[in-house]
Amino acid sequence: MVQLKNILILGAGLSSTTLIKFLIKNSEKYNWKITVADKIKELAEKKVKNHKNTKAISIDINNTDYLAEIIKNNDVIVSMLPAFMHPQIANICLKYHKHLATASYLSEEISRMGSEVKNKKLLFLNELGVDPGLDHISAMTIIDRIKDSGDTILSFRSDTGGLIAPEYDNNPWNYKFTWNPRNVILAGYGTAKYLEEDQVKYIPYNQLFSRIVKTTIKGIGNFEAYANRDSLKYIDKYNLKGIKSIIRGTFRREGFCEAWNIFVQLGMTDDSYDIINNEEITLREFTNKFLAYHKTESVEKKFKHFIKRYTLNNIYNKFEWLNLFSDKIIPFKNATPAVVLQWLLQNKWNLEVDDKDMIVMQHQIIYQHKETIKKLTSWISVNGKDSEDTAMAMTVGMPLAIAIKLLMTGKIKIHGVHIPTIPELYKPIMRELSKEGIMFNEQVTKIS
């Protein structure tokens, strides 16, 4: 077996922090050489901190000749770049016989490379972040354990949320951006699909944030969850053929979805068109564009009337706190409503320097054990250490970093294109995660 020594990490953003630290620490034991490449060289330099086993370089992803050259000189390529760039990286890895690992969803383009990747005895790992990633690893650990005991799984529900830690939750929305703001603005756009009691169900976008499920997680608090876009594909991913119910969702604190639904109903999350004559309009004028014309009523009064269509609760203060009715000028000449909304929220929801975030994940599995119906609840809460070592960075970076360590040290021997839903991947990764303090709690209760 060829000994793997050289790692190339493409992208040194916030989600790469834990990944880079873990691999640098292990490089001392295994004598790995790690190159961190980013568009901004100073960012890469900040992450490697002049460690003797590292090198920081700048990279232009559009300079394909240079990109191919640095990939050619390494053994394992880790792409923390935006997901749409991964197929380009994957094609170069195929050409030069290099392993690839990402935290992103497995794309159709990379999936189609499966046979060639396997024939070349390479491994392309995908979906090794938090969601997707940690959710697969933890869920499959439980699912296979229940099935191996001869029990029948009837229902599966999984929810994950990137939130602000309770002690830093100091705004009326009980939310701050802990990951890509644009993804938050466009979350749920489309139609959610899931299975409930053998019936396929759909939730259109305009109903998504009003059809929520509330839950209390022991020792953590109260949450609500809205459905993710497509839960049906996890029937095959998790080998749950015959299951009666399956749904995956996203956690928010209580009250968030009700207020967010107002933005959805107004049309402020729409990213399909530019606002006409957008130059130098105020937030107040922007808000008024989505409200019906009235000869005498103020923007505030019209907004209050609009809210009453969707809730009996007094949530006006949430929007007032955002400065939605201010005379602040919007700094865009051409922008979609979603872009303007993102700009507004980033001014109010960004993490402060001393803020700490939190990742919450929960699986709820109902299964039949002999003549008894039981419910297994598995949950975890991870708090960030600071604005750099965030819970998001830790839970995105750690599963990926551990998988790379196992690959580099010969503990993973499979080839092809994979996600961590097979025992050869999730079992050793779960063991290593436990050693790093990422451990799930479990509770089993009897239903009938």
Secondary structure as UniProt FT lines:
FT   STRAND          6..10
FT   HELIX           14..16
FT   HELIX           17..30
FT   STRAND          33..38
FT   HELIX           41..48
FT   TURN            49..50
FT   TURN            52..53
FT   STRAND          54..58
FT   TURN            61..62
FT   HELIX           64..72
FT   STRAND          76..79
FT   HELIX           83..85
FT   HELIX           86..95
FT   TURN            96..97
FT   STRAND          99..102
FT   HELIX           108..111
FT   TURN            112..113
FT   HELIX           114..119
FT   TURN            120..121
FT   STRAND          123..125
FT   STRAND          129..130
FT   TURN            131..132
FT   HELIX           134..148
FT   TURN            149..150
FT   STRAND          152..164
FT   HELIX           166..168
FT   TURN            172..173
FT   HELIX           181..185
FT   TURN            186..188
FT   STRAND          191..196
FT   TURN            197..198
FT   STRAND          199..204
FT   HELIX           205..208
FT   TURN            209..210
FT   STRAND          213..217
FT   TURN            218..220
FT   STRAND          221..227
FT   TURN            232..233
FT   HELIX           234..237
FT   TURN            238..239
FT   TURN            241..242
FT   STRAND          245..253
FT   TURN            254..255
FT   HELIX           256..266
FT   TURN            267..269
FT   TURN            276..277
FT   TURN            279..280
FT   HELIX           283..288
FT   TURN            289..290
FT   HELIX           299..308
FT   TURN            309..310
FT   HELIX           316..321
FT   TURN            322..325
FT   HELIX           337..349
FT   TURN            353..354
FT   STRAND          357..369
FT   TURN            370..371
FT   STRAND          372..383
FT   HELIX           391..408
FT   TURN            409..410
FT   STRAND          416..418
FT   TURN            420..421
FT   HELIX           423..435
FT   TURN            436..437
FT   STRAND          441..446
//
